[in-house]
Amino acid sequence: MKRKMVSAITLTLLLIGMLTMAFNIQPVKAEGTIYIRADGSIDPPTAPISSVDNITYTFVDNIYDNIMVEKSNIIIDGMAYTLQGVGSGSGFEIHSISNVTIKNTNIRGFYQGIHFSSTSHSAIYGNNLTSNSYDGIYMAGSSDNIVSGNNIIDNGRSGIWLAVSSNNHVHGNNIINNRYYGVYIAEASSNKFYHNNFINNGRNMERYPYGYANIWDNDYPSGGNYWSDYVGVDVKSGPNQDLPGSDGMGDTPYIIDANNRDRYPLMNPYGAPPPPLYALTITTTVGGTTDPAPGTYSYTANQPVHVTAIPSAKYLFDYWELDDVNVGSANPYLVYMDKDHTLKAVFELIPPPLSVSISPLSASILVGQPVTFTSTVSGGYTPYAYQWYLNGAPVSGATSPSWTFTPTTSGIYYVYLKVTDAKGNTAQSDPARITVATVPVGGYSIPIQTHTKTEPIIPYLISIITITAIFIKLKPKTKRKH
């Protein structure tokens, strides 16, 4: 699992710390509800809100009660001041109007920070909504609104409660540490959520009843939302998440239900500094390829990347080299992208089958007379291991390509050799038959050589007889004297 939980926690603590400092304000007594009337007037006129054109309304100080907005087509800029409640009501109440923008306000201590009812074409932008006892933003029966760039933190029930509303865009918000829900959707459909950071909420998202479909990403390559409970990884890229290399989005969707899924969940909080990228260069020897294919790819730091070796016909995968070091033959191989890496797949040609023969295959010798066996091995994978056998039993220490047998008793002996190659394949030679005779009493006047060839005697006898006959015939006859 590849997650940047440290980044998420750091972001959370940073945001909470900043907001705590910003909102460390001692409440004072309530000033009473402030109205921005339909005619553009501010009631009471002593409220710390200023407007010169009845279009843009700005805070000039902190306000310690709620504001009721009755006018359309206006902008309310809190100027980073605080709208502080006393635990009830709504910070901003906006009903049955349109084109109202609320921005740059710290809103805290209310039942609901902002309440939209039957409101359209309006915007809630760049506000800090914290420590409201029920919802940061409550929107009912409202459509075509934008909620963007807000920090919605530590609310009692939900960050955003969206009921019977449609076609609203919610993007770029930090929705963090809300007790029950980051977003709750009730009978709302066709709303679009993207680039939001859902971090450590009771449930990042909940809906009731099921079946209503909303949109949870902004397509590719813009992406979806960051979910602190997402458990996917990012080693793929592309609209179908099937291309090699990281793109900052999870390779699998964040599933809410059958009708709701974030197809491109962000791997790191939106707006946070991106983690470093490292390059993985994949190469091969002759005889195969890899998945991902040979090439150079970028991956987010600490991503686990699986690479599979695929041998061609008549080749075998042998081993991996990671940064020029043999790291074994596990396939697929897992690379942790803690720095730039080079991974090579080494293939080798499949050799002929292992075979072995020995010589001689027969001999007749005497007790005490040695006979030396030699071997010829081919095929398989070097180096080879040897073991000689005598009458079916391994001979201790006889583990070389050759072996000399010196019998101590007469009889018939059988000798063979087993060879094992580097990959554990074995081959056995044909057996040699050795006949061992006892030395006759008195011994022999000349030694018997094991390999001496016996010449036939008959041709020699015929030659001697022929020469003798010729000699007798040619001898001159001698006359006897009387």
C-alpha positions as CSV (number, residue, x, y, z in Angstrom):
1,M,0.0,0.0,0.0
2,K,1.4,3.3,-1.1
3,R,0.2,6.2,1.0
4,K,1.5,9.5,2.2
5,M,-0.1,9.4,5.6
6,V,2.7,11.6,7.1
7,S,1.8,14.3,4.5
8,A,-1.9,14.0,5.4
9,I,-1.3,14.3,9.1
10,T,1.2,17.1,8.7
11,L,-1.3,19.0,6.5
12,T,-4.1,18.4,9.1
13,L,-2.0,19.6,12.0
14,L,-0.8,22.6,10.0
15,L,-4.3,23.6,9.1
16,I,-5.6,23.1,12.6
17,G,-2.7,25.0,14.1
18,M,-3.2,28.0,11.7
19,L,-6.9,28.1,12.3
20,T,-6.5,27.9,16.1
21,M,-4.1,30.8,16.0
22,A,-6.4,32.7,13.7
23,F,-9.5,32.1,15.8
24,N,-8.1,32.6,19.3
25,I,-10.7,35.2,20.0
26,Q,-12.6,35.8,23.2
27,P,-16.4,36.0,22.4
28,V,-18.3,39.0,23.7
29,K,-22.0,39.4,24.2
30,A,-24.3,38.9,21.2
31,E,-25.0,41.9,19.0
32,G,-28.3,40.6,17.6
33,T,-29.0,39.4,14.1
34,I,-27.7,41.5,11.3
35,Y,-29.7,41.9,8.1
36,I,-28.7,42.8,4.6
37,R,-32.1,43.8,3.4
38,A,-33.5,43.3,-0.1
39,D,-33.1,47.0,-0.7
40,G,-29.4,46.8,0.1
41,S,-29.5,48.4,3.5
42,I,-27.7,47.1,6.5
43,D,-29.8,46.6,9.6
44,P,-28.8,47.8,12.1
45,P,-26.7,50.4,10.4
46,T,-24.2,50.3,13.2
47,A,-23.2,46.7,12.3
48,P,-19.5,46.4,11.4
49,I,-20.3,45.9,7.7
50,S,-19.6,48.4,5.0
51,S,-20.9,48.9,1.4
52,V,-20.5,51.8,-0.9
53,D,-22.5,50.3,-3.9
54,N,-24.9,47.9,-2.3
55,I,-23.1,45.1,-4.2
56,T,-20.0,44.4,-2.2
57,Y,-20.3,44.2,1.5
58,T,-17.1,44.0,3.7
59,F,-16.5,43.3,7.3
60,V,-14.7,46.0,9.2
61,D,-14.4,44.1,12.5
62,N,-15.3,40.8,14.1
63,I,-19.0,40.1,14.4
64,Y,-20.6,38.2,17.3
65,D,-24.0,37.0,15.9
66,N,-25.5,35.7,12.7
67,I,-26.2,37.5,9.4
68,M,-29.5,37.1,7.5
69,V,-29.1,37.9,3.8
70,E,-32.2,38.9,1.9
71,K,-30.6,40.5,-1.2
72,S,-29.5,38.7,-4.4
73,N,-26.5,39.6,-6.6
74,I,-24.1,40.6,-3.8
75,I,-20.7,39.8,-2.5
76,I,-19.9,39.5,1.2
77,D,-16.2,39.7,2.0
78,G,-15.3,38.9,5.6
79,M,-11.8,40.4,5.0
80,A,-10.4,37.6,7.3
81,Y,-12.5,38.8,10.2
82,T,-14.4,36.3,12.4
83,L,-18.2,35.7,12.5
84,Q,-18.6,34.3,16.0
85,G,-21.7,32.5,17.3
86,V,-22.9,31.4,20.7
87,G,-23.8,27.8,19.7
88,S,-27.1,28.2,18.0
89,G,-28.5,29.5,14.7
90,S,-26.5,29.8,11.4
91,G,-23.6,32.2,10.8
92,F,-25.1,33.1,7.4
93,E,-28.7,32.5,6.6
94,I,-29.5,32.7,2.9
95,H,-33.0,31.7,1.6
96,S,-34.7,31.8,-1.7
97,I,-32.3,34.2,-3.4
98,S,-29.5,33.8,-5.9
99,N,-26.0,35.0,-7.0
100,V,-24.7,35.6,-3.5
101,T,-21.0,35.1,-2.8
102,I,-19.6,34.6,0.8
103,K,-15.8,34.7,1.0
104,N,-12.8,35.2,3.3
105,T,-14.7,34.8,6.6
106,N,-13.8,32.8,9.7
107,I,-17.1,31.3,10.8
108,R,-17.3,29.5,14.1
109,G,-19.5,28.7,17.1
110,F,-22.9,28.3,15.3
111,Y,-25.3,25.4,14.8
112,Q,-24.5,25.6,11.1
113,G,-21.8,27.8,9.7
114,I,-23.6,28.7,6.4
115,H,-27.2,27.7,5.6
116,F,-28.4,27.8,2.0
117,S,-32.0,27.1,1.4
118,S,-33.6,27.3,-2.1
119,T,-30.6,29.2,-3.2
120,S,-29.0,29.1,-6.6
121,H,-26.0,30.4,-8.6
122,S,-24.2,31.4,-5.5
123,A,-20.7,30.7,-4.1
124,I,-19.0,29.9,-0.8
125,Y,-15.4,30.6,-1.3
126,G,-12.2,30.8,0.8
127,N,-13.8,30.6,4.2
128,N,-12.7,28.9,7.4
129,L,-15.6,27.0,9.0
130,T,-14.6,25.5,12.3
131,S,-16.1,24.3,15.6
132,N,-19.7,24.7,14.5
133,S,-21.9,22.3,16.5
134,Y,-23.7,20.7,13.6
135,D,-22.6,21.4,10.0
136,G,-20.0,23.6,8.4
137,I,-22.2,24.1,5.4
138,Y,-25.9,23.1,5.1
139,M,-27.4,23.2,1.7
140,A,-31.1,22.2,1.0
141,G,-33.2,22.5,-2.1
142,S,-30.4,24.4,-3.8
143,S,-28.7,24.1,-7.1
144,D,-26.0,25.4,-9.4
145,N,-23.9,26.7,-6.5
146,I,-20.1,26.5,-6.0
147,V,-18.3,25.6,-2.7
148,S,-14.6,26.1,-3.2
149,G,-11.4,26.7,-1.3
150,N,-12.9,26.4,2.2
151,N,-11.4,24.8,5.3
152,I,-14.2,22.9,6.9
153,I,-12.9,21.5,10.2
154,D,-14.0,20.1,13.5
155,N,-17.8,20.4,13.0
156,G,-20.1,18.3,15.2
157,R,-22.1,16.4,12.6
158,S,-20.7,17.0,9.1
159,G,-18.5,19.2,7.0
160,I,-21.1,19.6,4.3
161,W,-24.7,18.4,4.4
162,L,-26.3,18.3,1.0
163,A,-30.0,17.6,0.8
164,V,-32.4,17.5,-2.2
165,S,-29.9,19.6,-4.2
166,S,-28.4,19.1,-7.6
167,N,-25.7,20.5,-10.0
168,N,-23.6,22.0,-7.2
169,H,-19.8,22.0,-7.6
170,V,-17.8,21.2,-4.5
171,H,-14.0,21.4,-5.2
172,G,-10.7,22.4,-3.6
173,N,-12.0,22.2,0.0
174,N,-10.2,20.8,3.1
175,I,-12.8,18.7,4.9
176,I,-11.0,17.5,8.0
177,N,-11.8,16.0,11.4
178,N,-15.6,16.3,11.3
179,R,-17.1,14.0,13.9
180,Y,-19.5,12.0,11.8
181,Y,-19.3,12.8,8.1
182,G,-17.1,14.7,5.8
183,V,-20.0,15.0,3.3
184,Y,-23.5,13.7,3.9
185,I,-25.8,13.5,0.8
186,A,-29.5,13.1,1.3
187,E,-31.6,12.6,-1.9
188,A,-29.1,14.7,-3.8
189,S,-27.9,13.9,-7.3
190,S,-25.7,15.3,-10.2
191,N,-23.5,17.2,-7.8
192,K,-19.8,17.3,-8.7
193,F,-17.0,16.8,-6.1
194,Y,-13.3,17.0,-7.0
195,H,-9.9,18.2,-5.6
196,N,-11.3,18.0,-2.0
197,N,-9.2,16.6,0.8
198,F,-11.3,14.3,2.9
199,I,-9.1,13.6,5.9
200,N,-9.8,11.7,9.2
201,N,-13.6,12.3,9.3
202,G,-15.8,9.8,11.1
203,R,-16.8,8.8,7.6
204,N,-15.4,10.7,4.7
205,M,-18.7,10.3,2.8
206,E,-22.2,9.0,3.6
207,R,-25.5,9.1,1.6
208,Y,-29.1,8.1,2.2
209,P,-31.0,6.7,0.6
210,Y,-28.8,4.8,-1.9
211,G,-29.2,5.0,-5.6
212,Y,-28.6,8.8,-6.1
213,A,-25.7,9.3,-8.5
214,N,-23.1,12.1,-8.1
215,I,-19.8,12.9,-9.8
216,W,-16.6,12.4,-7.8
217,D,-13.8,13.4,-10.1
218,N,-13.0,16.0,-12.8
219,D,-12.0,13.4,-15.4
220,Y,-8.4,12.7,-16.5
221,P,-5.9,14.2,-16.0
222,S,-7.5,16.7,-13.6
223,G,-8.3,13.9,-11.1
224,G,-10.7,13.4,-8.2
225,N,-10.4,13.8,-4.4
226,Y,-7.9,12.9,-1.7
227,W,-9.4,10.3,0.6
228,S,-7.5,9.5,3.8
229,D,-8.9,5.9,3.8
230,Y,-8.0,5.1,0.3
231,V,-5.8,2.0,0.1
232,G,-4.8,1.8,-3.5
233,V,-1.4,2.3,-5.2
234,D,-0.1,4.4,-8.0
235,V,2.2,2.7,-10.5
236,K,0.0,3.2,-13.6
237,S,-1.2,6.2,-15.5
238,G,-3.5,7.2,-18.3
239,P,-7.3,7.5,-18.6
240,N,-7.7,3.8,-18.1
241,Q,-4.9,3.6,-15.5
242,D,-3.2,0.9,-17.6
243,L,0.0,2.6,-18.7
244,P,3.3,2.4,-16.8
245,G,4.4,5.2,-14.6
246,S,2.9,7.2,-11.7
247,D,0.5,10.1,-12.3
248,G,-0.4,11.0,-8.8
249,M,-3.8,9.2,-9.0
250,G,-4.7,5.7,-7.6
251,D,-4.7,2.9,-10.1
252,T,-8.1,1.7,-8.8
253,P,-11.2,3.8,-8.1
254,Y,-12.4,4.9,-4.7
255,I,-15.6,3.0,-4.4
256,I,-18.6,4.6,-2.6
257,D,-21.4,2.4,-4.1
258,A,-22.5,1.2,-7.5
259,N,-23.5,4.6,-8.6
260,N,-20.8,6.6,-6.9
261,R,-17.1,6.2,-7.4
262,D,-14.0,8.5,-7.6
263,R,-12.3,7.1,-10.7
264,Y,-9.1,9.0,-10.1
265,P,-8.5,9.3,-6.4
266,L,-5.5,11.6,-5.5
267,M,-2.6,9.9,-3.8
268,N,-1.6,13.0,-1.9
269,P,-3.6,15.9,-0.5
270,Y,-4.6,18.4,-3.1
271,G,-2.5,21.6,-2.9
272,A,0.2,19.9,-0.8
273,P,3.7,19.9,-2.3
274,P,4.1,16.9,-4.6
275,P,6.4,14.1,-3.4
276,P,9.6,13.6,-5.4
277,L,9.6,11.4,-8.5
278,Y,12.2,8.8,-9.2
279,A,13.1,7.1,-12.6
280,L,13.1,3.4,-13.1
281,T,15.0,2.3,-16.2
282,I,14.2,-1.2,-17.4
283,T,16.5,-3.1,-19.8
284,T,16.9,-6.7,-21.0
285,T,19.4,-9.0,-22.6
286,V,18.6,-10.8,-25.8
287,G,15.9,-13.4,-25.4
288,G,12.9,-11.6,-23.8
289,T,11.0,-8.6,-22.7
290,T,9.3,-7.2,-19.6
291,D,6.0,-5.8,-18.3
292,P,6.3,-2.8,-18.1
293,A,8.2,-2.9,-21.4
294,P,11.8,-1.8,-21.4
295,G,12.1,1.9,-21.1
296,T,12.4,4.7,-18.4
297,Y,9.4,5.5,-16.2
298,S,8.7,8.0,-13.4
299,Y,7.3,6.8,-10.1
300,T,6.3,8.7,-7.0
301,A,8.8,8.2,-4.1
302,N,8.5,4.9,-2.2
303,Q,6.1,3.4,-4.7
304,P,6.3,-0.4,-5.0
305,V,6.7,-1.4,-8.6
306,H,6.3,-4.9,-9.9
307,V,8.2,-5.9,-13.0
308,T,7.7,-9.2,-14.8
309,A,10.2,-10.9,-17.1
310,I,8.8,-12.6,-20.2
311,P,11.2,-14.9,-22.1
312,S,11.0,-15.4,-25.8
313,A,10.7,-18.9,-27.4
314,K,13.8,-21.1,-26.8
315,Y,14.9,-18.7,-24.0
316,L,14.6,-18.8,-20.2
317,F,14.6,-16.0,-17.7
318,D,17.7,-16.3,-15.6
319,Y,18.0,-13.4,-13.0
320,W,17.6,-9.7,-12.3
321,E,20.3,-7.1,-12.0
322,L,19.2,-4.1,-9.9
323,D,21.7,-1.3,-10.2
324,D,24.3,-3.8,-11.6
325,V,23.9,-6.2,-8.7
326,N,22.4,-9.7,-9.1
327,V,19.3,-9.8,-6.9
328,G,18.0,-13.3,-7.8
329,S,15.3,-14.7,-10.0
330,A,12.0,-13.9,-8.3
331,N,9.5,-13.1,-11.0
332,P,7.8,-10.6,-10.9
333,Y,10.4,-8.5,-9.1
334,L,9.4,-5.8,-6.6
335,V,11.3,-2.5,-6.8
336,Y,10.8,0.2,-4.1
337,M,11.3,3.6,-5.7
338,D,13.4,5.1,-2.9
339,K,15.8,6.6,-5.6
340,D,16.5,6.3,-9.3
341,H,17.0,2.6,-10.2
342,T,18.1,0.5,-13.2
343,L,16.7,-3.0,-13.5
344,K,17.9,-5.5,-16.1
345,A,16.3,-8.8,-16.9
346,V,18.9,-11.4,-18.0
347,F,17.7,-14.2,-20.3
348,E,19.6,-17.2,-21.6
349,L,19.2,-19.7,-24.5
350,I,17.6,-23.0,-23.5
351,P,20.5,-25.6,-23.8
352,P,20.1,-29.1,-25.2
353,P,19.0,-31.7,-22.6
354,L,21.7,-32.8,-20.1
355,S,23.4,-36.1,-21.2
356,V,26.5,-38.1,-20.0
357,S,28.5,-41.0,-21.2
358,I,31.5,-42.9,-19.7
359,S,34.4,-44.9,-21.1
360,P,35.2,-47.8,-21.1
361,L,31.8,-49.5,-21.0
362,S,33.4,-53.0,-20.5
363,A,36.7,-54.4,-19.3
364,S,38.2,-57.7,-18.0
365,I,40.8,-57.2,-15.4
366,L,42.5,-59.0,-12.4
367,V,42.1,-58.3,-8.8
368,G,44.3,-55.3,-7.8
369,Q,44.5,-54.1,-11.4
370,P,43.1,-50.6,-11.8
371,V,40.7,-49.3,-14.5
372,T,40.1,-45.6,-15.0
373,F,36.8,-44.3,-16.2
374,T,36.4,-40.9,-17.9
375,S,33.2,-39.0,-18.7
376,T,31.8,-36.8,-21.5
377,V,28.9,-34.4,-20.5
378,S,26.9,-32.1,-22.8
379,G,23.8,-29.9,-22.5
380,G,22.2,-28.6,-19.3
381,Y,23.6,-25.7,-17.3
382,T,27.1,-25.5,-16.0
383,P,28.7,-26.0,-13.6
384,Y,28.1,-29.8,-13.2
385,A,28.2,-32.0,-10.1
386,Y,29.4,-35.6,-10.5
387,Q,28.8,-38.8,-8.5
388,W,30.2,-42.2,-9.4
389,Y,28.2,-45.3,-8.5
390,L,29.5,-48.9,-8.0
391,N,26.9,-51.7,-8.1
392,G,24.2,-49.1,-7.4
393,A,25.8,-47.4,-4.4
394,P,27.5,-44.0,-4.5
395,V,31.2,-44.1,-4.1
396,S,32.4,-41.9,-1.3
397,G,34.6,-39.0,-2.6
398,A,34.1,-40.0,-6.3
399,T,32.8,-36.6,-7.4
400,S,35.1,-35.8,-10.3
401,P,34.7,-36.2,-14.0
402,S,37.0,-39.3,-13.9
403,W,37.4,-42.1,-11.4
404,T,39.8,-45.0,-11.0
405,F,38.4,-48.4,-9.8
406,T,40.8,-50.9,-8.2
407,P,39.0,-54.1,-7.3
408,T,40.1,-56.1,-4.3
409,T,37.9,-59.1,-5.0
410,S,36.9,-61.0,-8.1
411,G,33.5,-60.7,-9.6
412,I,31.4,-58.7,-11.9
413,Y,31.0,-55.0,-11.2
414,Y,28.7,-52.3,-12.7
415,V,29.8,-48.7,-12.8
416,Y,27.8,-45.6,-13.8
417,L,27.9,-41.8,-13.3
418,K,25.2,-39.4,-12.3
419,V,25.6,-35.7,-13.3
420,T,23.5,-32.8,-11.9
421,D,23.6,-29.4,-13.6
422,A,23.3,-25.9,-12.1
423,K,19.5,-25.9,-12.3
424,G,19.1,-29.4,-10.6
425,N,18.6,-31.4,-13.8
426,T,20.2,-34.9,-13.6
427,A,21.4,-37.4,-16.2
428,Q,22.8,-40.9,-15.8
429,S,25.2,-42.7,-18.0
430,D,24.9,-46.3,-19.3
431,P,26.5,-48.7,-16.9
432,A,29.9,-50.2,-17.6
433,R,30.4,-54.0,-17.0
434,I,33.7,-54.9,-15.4
435,T,34.8,-58.5,-15.0
436,V,37.4,-59.1,-12.4
437,A,39.3,-62.5,-12.2
438,T,41.5,-63.9,-9.6
439,V,45.3,-63.9,-10.3
440,P,46.4,-67.6,-11.2
441,V,48.7,-69.5,-8.8
442,G,52.2,-68.7,-9.8
443,G,51.2,-65.6,-11.7
444,Y,52.0,-64.8,-15.3
445,S,55.4,-64.3,-16.9
446,I,54.1,-61.2,-18.6
447,P,51.5,-58.8,-17.5
448,I,48.1,-58.9,-18.9
449,Q,47.1,-55.6,-20.4
450,T,43.5,-54.8,-20.0
451,H,43.2,-53.2,-23.4
452,T,45.6,-55.5,-25.4
453,K,44.0,-56.8,-28.5
454,T,44.4,-60.6,-29.1
455,E,45.7,-61.3,-32.7
456,P,44.3,-64.5,-34.5
457,I,46.9,-67.4,-34.6
458,I,45.7,-69.2,-37.7
459,P,46.9,-66.7,-40.3
460,Y,50.5,-66.9,-38.7
461,L,50.5,-70.7,-38.9
462,I,49.4,-70.7,-42.5
463,S,52.2,-68.3,-43.4
464,I,54.8,-70.5,-41.7
465,I,53.6,-73.6,-43.5
466,T,53.6,-71.9,-46.8
467,I,57.2,-70.6,-46.5
468,T,58.4,-74.0,-45.4
469,A,56.8,-75.7,-48.4
470,I,58.4,-73.3,-50.8
471,F,61.8,-73.8,-49.2
472,I,61.5,-77.6,-49.6
473,K,60.6,-77.3,-53.2
474,L,63.5,-75.1,-54.1
475,K,66.1,-77.2,-52.3
476,P,68.5,-78.9,-54.9
477,K,68.3,-82.7,-54.9
478,T,71.6,-84.7,-54.2
479,K,72.6,-87.8,-56.1
480,R,73.7,-90.8,-54.2
481,K,77.0,-92.4,-55.3
482,H,77.2,-96.1,-55.6
